[in-house]
Amino acid sequence: MKKILIVSDGVIGHHFIQRVIGTHTTENRYYIIHPETEEKYKGYNPDRFRFFHFDPTSYYKISAVFKTDFTQVMLAIENRVELEQTIKNIHILKPTIRIIALDLWNAKSPNDGIEWVNMQEVLALNLMDSLPNIPVLAQNIGLGQGEIMEVIVPFGSSFVYRHIGAIEQNKWQIAAIYRNRQLILPSDQKMIHPNDLLVLVGEPNVLKSIYRAIKRELGQFPAPFGSKLYLLIDMAYEKPKIMFELIRRSLYIQNKLGKSLLIKVLNPSNIDNIQEIKGYARKGVEIEIVYDQNEDDDMILNDIKKHHIGLFLVSQMMFSRVSIRKKLYKGGVPVLKLANRSFSTLKQSVVILGEDSHVEHISTTVFDVAAQLGFNLQLIDYATEERGNIIQAIEHFKNLSTIFSKSIIVVKTEENPVRFLRESENFLQCLPFTEKMFENPFKRFFATDPDILYTKLDSYHQLFIPTQI
């Protein structure tokens, strides 16, 4: 049994002792020095609590109590002079004992060996916990460094009606769900509802990103990935006609999304073309010409961080280069591969549902893009024998369509979805941006996964969305 000394006075000390008496643990025994008599405290166990009534600033009197071998000392003394004298007495008697003290004056020193509980910080944290849209962090559980967090899921959240098993949980985890004051233990099949309170556990920096993702609502794309658009043009590969079509389509998208656009030009080779490109510079559109570029450097990754890029725009030719594709994947932002088709006349965005697909990971972004660009949303239900995940995904999309007031069309077909879609004139295919994009090309001849067969629809516009937050 651990023996703990509590030295206190005033209202805070009184409430602290009441709280300690209210605990039901039998592992500790408390020795309490306090001006009030024990008759003030009801329901305490005399075997666990012993009260003393004397001035703790008296070295002679407190030294008699220290004949007991204490594990630690708790000090809740509201008079600063008395607190300092009490600490001095304790240090003389037990120089190495652990002391936890209430700090009402912001007087803590990093070198005094005392664990100070700053009253101003405690009050500020409690006030912060009462603010809306602020994550609640566990203070008295774990390390208290933000590795345990509570988040209420708002009605328009990107997490609403998603199955737990369809949420990528890397370096973090949903530990519990509270709904209507009831505890729900998470499982892959459980679905998140509006106003659910999620208890998250993970690395503090990761949880901050997860919090922002949960609070994200429709109409913010390219958030939470970034805030700017980025068009990459390599004049060593692109023909002038294709290059200027890319710029015009990017400007159209930039206008629809209302975000800034950076046009980065590599390997400039024609002065007239360069001058024409510079002519597109305006408010919200920045042109950057790179005259000395090494393809193997980290320009793309550096630019993503430097400019807070949220959407990459590239041509078919650029995306077909494995080295570029790998850098874009590593960058962790959506990539819009623009095909040699009109973009301004697009009316349809398409998602192919497959048994092994990760469409629930990208669903909110799909809805967001469709809403901002004014597209209809079509789901292609490729009829296979294994339909568990497909049925789950359709349910998920239908729930989101109600929340976001965005209708969807579910097309069920037994025909190969690639062959089915090739009969369409124009559409935007939305699909997860995963490591499947880098599998051996020969495997595609035998593959049935629509995420692997993306090259079969290469002549259409495609939006590749990262599955990790």
CORZI-V348356 format. One record per residue. RES is the residue in one letter. SS is DSSP state (alpha for helix, beta for strand, coil for the rest). PSI is psi as a letter, one per 40 degrees, with the letter a starting at -180 (none if undefined). BURIAL is b if it has 9 or more other ideal C-beta (glycine too) atoms within 8 Angstrom, else e. Layout:
res:RES ss:SS psi:PSI burial:BURIAL
res:RES ss:SS psi:PSI burial:BURIAL
This chain:
res:M ss:coil psi:h burial:e
res:K ss:beta psi:h burial:e
res:K ss:beta psi:h burial:b
res:I ss:beta psi:h burial:b
res:L ss:beta psi:h burial:b
res:I ss:beta psi:h burial:b
res:V ss:beta psi:h burial:b
res:S ss:beta psi:i burial:b
res:D ss:coil psi:i burial:b
res:G ss:alpha psi:a burial:b
res:V ss:alpha psi:d burial:e
res:I ss:alpha psi:d burial:b
res:G ss:alpha psi:d burial:b
res:H ss:alpha psi:d burial:b
res:H ss:alpha psi:d burial:e
res:F ss:alpha psi:d burial:b
res:I ss:alpha psi:d burial:b
res:Q ss:alpha psi:d burial:b
res:R ss:alpha psi:d burial:e
res:V ss:alpha psi:d burial:b
res:I ss:alpha psi:d burial:b
res:G ss:alpha psi:e burial:e
res:T ss:coil psi:i burial:e
res:H ss:coil psi:e burial:e
res:T ss:coil psi:i burial:e
res:T ss:coil psi:e burial:e
res:E ss:coil psi:e burial:e
res:N ss:beta psi:i burial:b
res:R ss:beta psi:h burial:b
res:Y ss:beta psi:h burial:b
res:Y ss:beta psi:h burial:b
res:I ss:beta psi:h burial:b
res:I ss:beta psi:h burial:b
res:H ss:coil psi:i burial:b
res:P ss:coil psi:d burial:e
res:E ss:coil psi:i burial:e
res:T ss:coil psi:i burial:e
res:E ss:alpha psi:e burial:e
res:E ss:alpha psi:e burial:e
res:K ss:alpha psi:e burial:e
res:Y ss:coil psi:h burial:b
res:K ss:coil psi:i burial:e
res:G ss:coil psi:e burial:e
res:Y ss:coil psi:i burial:b
res:N ss:coil psi:h burial:e
res:P ss:coil psi:d burial:e
res:D ss:coil psi:e burial:e
res:R ss:coil psi:e burial:b
res:F ss:beta psi:h burial:b
res:R ss:beta psi:h burial:e
res:F ss:beta psi:i burial:e
res:F ss:beta psi:i burial:b
res:H ss:coil psi:g burial:e
res:F ss:coil psi:i burial:e
res:D ss:coil psi:h burial:e
res:P ss:coil psi:e burial:b
res:T ss:coil psi:e burial:e
res:S ss:coil psi:h burial:b
res:Y ss:alpha psi:d burial:e
res:Y ss:alpha psi:d burial:e
res:K ss:alpha psi:d burial:b
res:I ss:alpha psi:d burial:b
res:S ss:alpha psi:d burial:b
res:A ss:alpha psi:d burial:e
res:V ss:alpha psi:d burial:b
res:F ss:coil psi:e burial:b
res:K ss:coil psi:e burial:e
res:T ss:coil psi:i burial:e
res:D ss:coil psi:g burial:e
res:F ss:coil psi:i burial:b
res:T ss:coil psi:d burial:e
res:Q ss:beta psi:i burial:b
res:V ss:beta psi:h burial:b
res:M ss:beta psi:h burial:b
res:L ss:beta psi:h burial:b
res:A ss:beta psi:g burial:b
res:I ss:coil psi:h burial:b
res:E ss:coil psi:e burial:b
res:N ss:coil psi:h burial:e
res:R ss:alpha psi:d burial:e
res:V ss:alpha psi:d burial:e
res:E ss:alpha psi:d burial:b
res:L ss:alpha psi:d burial:b
res:E ss:alpha psi:d burial:e
res:Q ss:alpha psi:d burial:b
res:T ss:alpha psi:d burial:b
res:I ss:alpha psi:d burial:b
res:K ss:alpha psi:d burial:e
res:N ss:alpha psi:d burial:b
res:I ss:alpha psi:d burial:b
res:H ss:alpha psi:d burial:e
res:I ss:alpha psi:d burial:e
res:L ss:alpha psi:d burial:e
res:K ss:coil psi:g burial:e
res:P ss:coil psi:d burial:e
res:T ss:coil psi:e burial:e
res:I ss:coil psi:i burial:b
res:R ss:beta psi:h burial:e
res:I ss:beta psi:h burial:b
res:I ss:beta psi:h burial:b
res:A ss:beta psi:i burial:b
res:L ss:beta psi:h burial:b
res:D ss:beta psi:h burial:b
res:L ss:coil psi:e burial:e
res:W ss:coil psi:e burial:e
res:N ss:coil psi:f burial:e
res:A ss:coil psi:e burial:e
res:K ss:coil psi:i burial:b
res:S ss:coil psi:h burial:e
res:P ss:coil psi:e burial:e
res:N ss:coil psi:e burial:e
res:D ss:coil psi:e burial:e
res:G ss:coil psi:e burial:e
res:I ss:coil psi:i burial:b
res:E ss:beta psi:h burial:e
res:W ss:beta psi:h burial:b
res:V ss:beta psi:h burial:b
res:N ss:beta psi:h burial:b
res:M ss:alpha psi:d burial:b
res:Q ss:alpha psi:d burial:e
res:E ss:alpha psi:d burial:e
res:V ss:alpha psi:d burial:b
res:L ss:alpha psi:d burial:e
res:A ss:alpha psi:d burial:e
res:L ss:alpha psi:d burial:b
res:N ss:alpha psi:d burial:e
res:L ss:alpha psi:d burial:e
res:M ss:alpha psi:d burial:e
res:D ss:alpha psi:d burial:e
res:S ss:coil psi:e burial:e
res:L ss:coil psi:i burial:e
res:P ss:coil psi:i burial:e
res:N ss:coil psi:f burial:e
res:I ss:coil psi:h burial:e
res:P ss:coil psi:i burial:b
res:V ss:beta psi:h burial:e
res:L ss:beta psi:h burial:b
res:A ss:coil psi:h burial:b
res:Q ss:coil psi:d burial:e
res:N ss:coil psi:e burial:e
res:I ss:coil psi:i burial:e
res:G ss:coil psi:a burial:e
res:L ss:coil psi:e burial:e
res:G ss:coil psi:f burial:b
res:Q ss:coil psi:e burial:e
res:G ss:coil psi:e burial:b
res:E ss:coil psi:e burial:b
res:I ss:beta psi:h burial:b
res:M ss:beta psi:i burial:b
res:E ss:beta psi:h burial:b
res:V ss:beta psi:h burial:b
res:I ss:beta psi:h burial:e
res:V ss:coil psi:h burial:b
res:P ss:coil psi:i burial:b
res:F ss:coil psi:d burial:e
res:G ss:coil psi:f burial:e
res:S ss:beta psi:i burial:b
res:S ss:coil psi:e burial:b
res:F ss:coil psi:e burial:b
res:V ss:coil psi:h burial:b
res:Y ss:coil psi:f burial:b
res:R ss:coil psi:i burial:b
res:H ss:beta psi:i burial:b
res:I ss:alpha psi:d burial:b
res:G ss:alpha psi:e burial:e
res:A ss:alpha psi:e burial:b
res:I ss:coil psi:h burial:b
res:E ss:coil psi:h burial:e
res:Q ss:coil psi:g burial:e
res:N ss:coil psi:h burial:e
res:K ss:coil psi:e burial:e
res:W ss:beta psi:i burial:b
res:Q ss:beta psi:i burial:e
res:I ss:beta psi:h burial:b
res:A ss:beta psi:d burial:e
res:A ss:beta psi:i burial:b
res:I ss:beta psi:h burial:b
res:Y ss:beta psi:h burial:b
res:R ss:beta psi:h burial:b
res:N ss:coil psi:f burial:e
res:R ss:coil psi:f burial:e
res:Q ss:beta psi:h burial:e
res:L ss:beta psi:h burial:e
res:I ss:beta psi:h burial:b
res:L ss:coil psi:h burial:e
res:P ss:coil psi:i burial:b
res:S ss:coil psi:i burial:e
res:D ss:coil psi:d burial:e
res:Q ss:coil psi:e burial:e
res:K ss:coil psi:i burial:b
res:M ss:beta psi:i burial:b
res:I ss:coil psi:h burial:b
res:H ss:coil psi:i burial:b
res:P ss:coil psi:i burial:b
res:N ss:coil psi:e burial:b
res:D ss:coil psi:i burial:b
res:L ss:beta psi:h burial:b
res:L ss:beta psi:h burial:b
res:V ss:beta psi:h burial:b
res:L ss:beta psi:i burial:b
res:V ss:beta psi:h burial:b
res:G ss:beta psi:a burial:b
res:E ss:coil psi:h burial:e
res:P ss:alpha psi:d burial:b
res:N ss:alpha psi:d burial:e
res:V ss:alpha psi:d burial:b
res:L ss:alpha psi:d burial:b
res:K ss:alpha psi:d burial:b
res:S ss:alpha psi:d burial:b
res:I ss:alpha psi:d burial:b
res:Y ss:alpha psi:d burial:b
res:R ss:alpha psi:d burial:b
res:A ss:alpha psi:d burial:b
res:I ss:alpha psi:d burial:b
res:K ss:alpha psi:e burial:b
res:R ss:coil psi:h burial:b
res:E ss:beta psi:i burial:b
res:L ss:coil psi:i burial:b
res:G ss:coil psi:e burial:e
res:Q ss:coil psi:e burial:e
res:F ss:coil psi:h burial:b
res:P ss:coil psi:e burial:b
res:A ss:coil psi:i burial:b
res:P ss:coil psi:e burial:e
res:F ss:coil psi:d burial:b
res:G ss:coil psi:a burial:b
res:S ss:coil psi:e burial:e
res:K ss:beta psi:i burial:b
res:L ss:beta psi:i burial:b
res:Y ss:beta psi:h burial:b
res:L ss:beta psi:h burial:b
res:L ss:beta psi:h burial:b
res:I ss:beta psi:h burial:b
res:D ss:beta psi:h burial:b
res:M ss:coil psi:e burial:b
res:A ss:coil psi:e burial:e
res:Y ss:coil psi:d burial:e
res:E ss:coil psi:h burial:b
res:K ss:coil psi:i burial:e
res:P ss:alpha psi:d burial:e
res:K ss:alpha psi:d burial:e
res:I ss:alpha psi:d burial:b
res:M ss:alpha psi:d burial:b
res:F ss:alpha psi:d burial:b
res:E ss:alpha psi:d burial:b
res:L ss:alpha psi:d burial:b
res:I ss:alpha psi:d burial:b
res:R ss:alpha psi:d burial:e
res:R ss:alpha psi:d burial:b
res:S ss:alpha psi:d burial:b
res:L ss:alpha psi:d burial:b
res:Y ss:alpha psi:d burial:b
res:I ss:alpha psi:d burial:b
res:Q ss:alpha psi:d burial:b
res:N ss:alpha psi:d burial:e
res:K ss:alpha psi:d burial:b
res:L ss:alpha psi:e burial:b
res:G ss:coil psi:f burial:e
res:K ss:coil psi:i burial:b
res:S ss:beta psi:i burial:b
res:L ss:beta psi:h burial:b
res:L ss:beta psi:h burial:b
res:I ss:beta psi:h burial:b
res:K ss:beta psi:h burial:b
res:V ss:beta psi:h burial:b
res:L ss:beta psi:i burial:b
res:N ss:coil psi:f burial:e
res:P ss:coil psi:h burial:b
res:S ss:coil psi:e burial:e
res:N ss:coil psi:h burial:e
res:I ss:alpha psi:d burial:e
res:D ss:alpha psi:d burial:e
res:N ss:alpha psi:d burial:b
res:I ss:alpha psi:d burial:b
res:Q ss:alpha psi:d burial:e
res:E ss:alpha psi:d burial:b
res:I ss:alpha psi:d burial:b
res:K ss:alpha psi:d burial:b
res:G ss:coil psi:e burial:e
res:Y ss:coil psi:e burial:b
res:A ss:coil psi:h burial:e
res:R ss:beta psi:a burial:e
res:K ss:coil psi:h burial:e
res:G ss:coil psi:e burial:e
res:V ss:beta psi:h burial:b
res:E ss:beta psi:h burial:e
res:I ss:beta psi:h burial:b
res:E ss:beta psi:h burial:e
res:I ss:beta psi:h burial:b
res:V ss:beta psi:h burial:b
res:Y ss:coil psi:d burial:e
res:D ss:coil psi:g burial:e
res:Q ss:coil psi:h burial:b
res:N ss:coil psi:h burial:e
res:E ss:coil psi:d burial:e
res:D ss:coil psi:e burial:e
res:D ss:coil psi:a burial:e
res:D ss:coil psi:f burial:e
res:M ss:alpha psi:d burial:e
res:I ss:alpha psi:d burial:b
res:L ss:alpha psi:d burial:b
res:N ss:alpha psi:d burial:e
res:D ss:alpha psi:d burial:b
res:I ss:alpha psi:d burial:b
res:K ss:alpha psi:d burial:e
res:K ss:alpha psi:d burial:e
res:H ss:alpha psi:e burial:b
res:H ss:coil psi:f burial:b
res:I ss:beta psi:h burial:b
res:G ss:beta psi:e burial:b
res:L ss:beta psi:h burial:b
res:F ss:beta psi:h burial:b
res:L ss:beta psi:h burial:b
res:V ss:beta psi:i burial:b
res:S ss:beta psi:i burial:b
res:Q ss:alpha psi:d burial:b
res:M ss:alpha psi:d burial:b
res:M ss:alpha psi:d burial:b
res:F ss:alpha psi:d burial:b
res:S ss:alpha psi:e burial:e
res:R ss:coil psi:h burial:e
res:V ss:alpha psi:d burial:e
res:S ss:alpha psi:d burial:e
res:I ss:alpha psi:d burial:b
res:R ss:alpha psi:d burial:b
res:K ss:alpha psi:d burial:b
res:K ss:alpha psi:d burial:b
res:L ss:alpha psi:d burial:b
res:Y ss:alpha psi:d burial:b
res:K ss:alpha psi:d burial:e
res:G ss:alpha psi:d burial:b
res:G ss:coil psi:f burial:e
res:V ss:coil psi:i burial:b
res:P ss:beta psi:i burial:b
res:V ss:beta psi:h burial:b
res:L ss:beta psi:h burial:b
res:K ss:beta psi:h burial:b
res:L ss:beta psi:h burial:b
res:A ss:coil psi:i burial:b
res:N ss:coil psi:f burial:e
res:R ss:coil psi:i burial:e
res:S ss:coil psi:i burial:e
res:F ss:coil psi:d burial:b
res:S ss:coil psi:d burial:e
res:T ss:coil psi:e burial:e
res:L ss:coil psi:h burial:b
res:K ss:coil psi:e burial:e
res:Q ss:beta psi:h burial:b
res:S ss:beta psi:i burial:b
res:V ss:beta psi:h burial:b
res:V ss:beta psi:h burial:b
res:I ss:beta psi:h burial:b
res:L ss:beta psi:h burial:b
res:G ss:coil psi:i burial:b
res:E ss:coil psi:d burial:b
res:D ss:coil psi:e burial:e
res:S ss:coil psi:i burial:b
res:H ss:coil psi:f burial:b
res:V ss:alpha psi:d burial:b
res:E ss:alpha psi:d burial:b
res:H ss:alpha psi:d burial:b
res:I ss:alpha psi:e burial:b
res:S ss:alpha psi:d burial:b
res:T ss:alpha psi:d burial:b
res:T ss:alpha psi:d burial:b
res:V ss:alpha psi:d burial:b
res:F ss:alpha psi:d burial:b
res:D ss:alpha psi:d burial:b
res:V ss:alpha psi:d burial:b
res:A ss:alpha psi:d burial:b
res:A ss:alpha psi:d burial:b
res:Q ss:alpha psi:d burial:b
res:L ss:alpha psi:e burial:b
res:G ss:coil psi:f burial:e
res:F ss:coil psi:i burial:b
res:N ss:beta psi:i burial:b
res:L ss:beta psi:h burial:b
res:Q ss:beta psi:h burial:b
res:L ss:beta psi:h burial:b
res:I ss:beta psi:h burial:b
res:D ss:beta psi:g burial:b
res:Y ss:beta psi:h burial:b
res:A ss:coil psi:h burial:e
res:T ss:coil psi:i burial:b
res:E ss:coil psi:d burial:e
res:E ss:coil psi:h burial:e
res:R ss:coil psi:e burial:b
res:G ss:alpha psi:d burial:e
res:N ss:alpha psi:d burial:b
res:I ss:alpha psi:d burial:b
res:I ss:alpha psi:d burial:e
res:Q ss:alpha psi:d burial:b
res:A ss:alpha psi:d burial:b
res:I ss:alpha psi:d burial:b
res:E ss:alpha psi:d burial:b
res:H ss:alpha psi:d burial:b
res:F ss:alpha psi:d burial:b
res:K ss:alpha psi:d burial:b
res:N ss:alpha psi:d burial:b
res:L ss:alpha psi:d burial:b
res:S ss:alpha psi:d burial:b
res:T ss:alpha psi:d burial:e
res:I ss:alpha psi:d burial:b
res:F ss:coil psi:e burial:b
res:S ss:coil psi:f burial:e
res:K ss:coil psi:h burial:b
res:S ss:coil psi:i burial:e
res:I ss:beta psi:i burial:b
res:I ss:beta psi:h burial:e
res:V ss:beta psi:h burial:b
res:V ss:beta psi:h burial:b
res:K ss:beta psi:h burial:e
res:T ss:beta psi:i burial:b
res:E ss:coil psi:e burial:e
res:E ss:coil psi:i burial:e
res:N ss:coil psi:h burial:e
res:P ss:alpha psi:d burial:b
res:V ss:alpha psi:d burial:b
res:R ss:alpha psi:d burial:e
res:F ss:alpha psi:d burial:b
res:L ss:alpha psi:d burial:b
res:R ss:coil psi:e burial:e
res:E ss:coil psi:e burial:e
res:S ss:coil psi:i burial:b
res:E ss:coil psi:d burial:e
res:N ss:coil psi:i burial:b
res:F ss:coil psi:i burial:b
res:L ss:beta psi:h burial:b
res:Q ss:beta psi:h burial:b
res:C ss:beta psi:h burial:b
res:L ss:beta psi:i burial:b
res:P ss:beta psi:i burial:b
res:F ss:beta psi:g burial:b
res:T ss:coil psi:i burial:e
res:E ss:alpha psi:e burial:e
res:K ss:alpha psi:d burial:e
res:M ss:alpha psi:e burial:b
res:F ss:alpha psi:e burial:e
res:E ss:coil psi:i burial:b
res:N ss:coil psi:h burial:e
res:P ss:alpha psi:d burial:e
res:F ss:alpha psi:d burial:e
res:K ss:alpha psi:d burial:b
res:R ss:alpha psi:d burial:b
res:F ss:alpha psi:d burial:e
res:F ss:coil psi:e burial:e
res:A ss:coil psi:i burial:e
res:T ss:coil psi:e burial:e
res:D ss:coil psi:h burial:b
res:P ss:coil psi:d burial:b
res:D ss:coil psi:d burial:b
res:I ss:alpha psi:d burial:b
res:L ss:alpha psi:f burial:b
res:Y ss:alpha psi:d burial:b
res:T ss:alpha psi:d burial:e
res:K ss:alpha psi:e burial:e
res:L ss:alpha psi:f burial:b
res:D ss:coil psi:d burial:b
res:S ss:coil psi:e burial:e
res:Y ss:coil psi:i burial:b
res:H ss:beta psi:h burial:b
res:Q ss:beta psi:h burial:b
res:L ss:beta psi:h burial:b
res:F ss:beta psi:h burial:b
res:I ss:beta psi:h burial:b
res:P ss:beta psi:i burial:b
res:T ss:coil psi:e burial:b
res:Q ss:coil psi:i burial:e
res:I ss:coil psi:none burial:e
